[in-house]
Structures are given as C-alpha cells and as structure tokens.
Amino acid sequence: MGEITFDDFLAVDIRAGTIVEARTFPEARKPAYVLMIDFGPKIGVKKSSAQITDHYTPEGLVGRQVMAVVNFPPRQIGPLRSEVLTLGFEDAEGAIVLAGLDGKVPDGKRLM
C-alpha cells in the first residue's frame, strides 16, 4: 500500500462502542454474528455483521468494547443492513480476532 496523508486518516471515523446484543446470523454465506453496538448518545446503537465465530460466542461478546468504522456507507449483507465495520485482524489460520482497547473509554470516543 502507498502512503496516505494525515487528512486521509482523519477521513476514517473509528469509534469505540460496547456490544449490547450479539446473535447468530444464519442467513450469512460465511458463519457470522449480528452485533448491536452502542456508540453513545451522539451516534446511537448500530448494527454490524462480523465473521468472528471462530474465537467468540454471542454470550461472550455482550459487554465487550470494540472499535468500528462508523462513516462507511451501510452495506447490505443478505437480509441485514450492516451500518458499521467492526475492526479485527486475521490470526495465523485466517480467523478474525477483534481489535481491542487496552482500557475502558466512553462509548462514541474517536480513535486519535
């Protein structure tokens, strides 16, 4: 990838949010969960489809704080309109591990 400017980076709005609901997404082509993520009063609760079933259970996700891009256009994934992109990394086997925070921050805080 080529270099980008700081203004390019600032165009991507990455926020912290807390998963308030997680459920299986049987209609997805690849195993996935539907996440409802609370980004605080300014942004609210947004939906995300996340292919993170190898390392996480729905019950274990609720209450977890995650990072997501909140200013991409919504994407239709089967019957679901995914509103944010939850961030993660592939492990050595290609399964997704959520990008995490080292400590608790208020929901809706922007990555700086």
N, C-alpha and C positions, 0 to 999 in steps of 0.2 A: 504494500500500500504506500501511496505517496504521502508526503507531509500535508498537514492541514494548518490553517491559521487558528488562532485562539477564538476569533469570531465564529469560525466553523464549529468549533467545540461548543461554544455558547449557544448555538442554534439547537443543540440537542438538549432537551429538558429532562434531566434524570432526577427523579424524586424518590424519597423514602416513603414507604407505606406499610401498613400492617394487614396481613391476610385475616379477614374476618369470616370467610367461608371458603371451603375447598370441597370439590366433589369430582367424581369421575366424569369423563367426557366420552361416553361410549360411541358417539357419532363421529369422532375424530378418526382420520385414517391411521394415525400412529397413536399409541397409548398416550393419553394426556389427562390433565385435570383442568377444570374451570375454577379459576381463583377470583374471588371478590376481594379487592384490595382497597383499604381506606387510606386516602391521601390527605385527610384532614378537611376542615370546613371549606376551604377555598376551591379544592378540586373535587372532593367527594369520593364516593366509592365507585371504582371502575372494575370492569371485567377483563380477564386475561386468560387465554388458553396457554397452558405451559406443558411441554413434554418433559416432565420431571418425575415420572412414575418409578424410575429405577432406584432412586435414593430416598423418596419421600412417600408418606401416606397422607391422605387428606386430613386425618386427625392430627398428625404431627405438624402440619403446616399452619393450622389456625393459631393466631397469636404471633407468628413469626414475622419479623420485619424484613422487607425485601426492597430492592431497587428496581425501578422501571422507567422506561422512556414514556412520557405522558403526552408528547406532542407529535407523534406519528399519527397519520390518519387511521381511523378504525379499519380493521381487516376482517372480512367475512371468512370464517373457518367453519364449514358445514353450516349448521343452523345457528352458530354463535357469532355474534359481532364482538370481536376482541378489541378492546379500547386502548390497551396499553401493552407494551412489550416488556415482560418481566425478564431481567437480565441474569445470565448464568454462563458457565464455562463448560466445555466438554472435558470429561475426565479421560484417562488413558484408554478406556473402552468405548468412548463416544457418548456416554450417558451424561446428562446435564446436571451440574452442581450449581445451585443458586449463588449468585454474587451476594456477599453478605456485608453486614455492618459490624464494626468492632464494638459498638456500644449503642444504646438506645438513643434515638433522636426523635423530635416531634414529627408526626406524620405530615407529609407535604413538604418537608425541607428539601431544598435543591442541592444536588451534588456540586461542590465548589472546587 
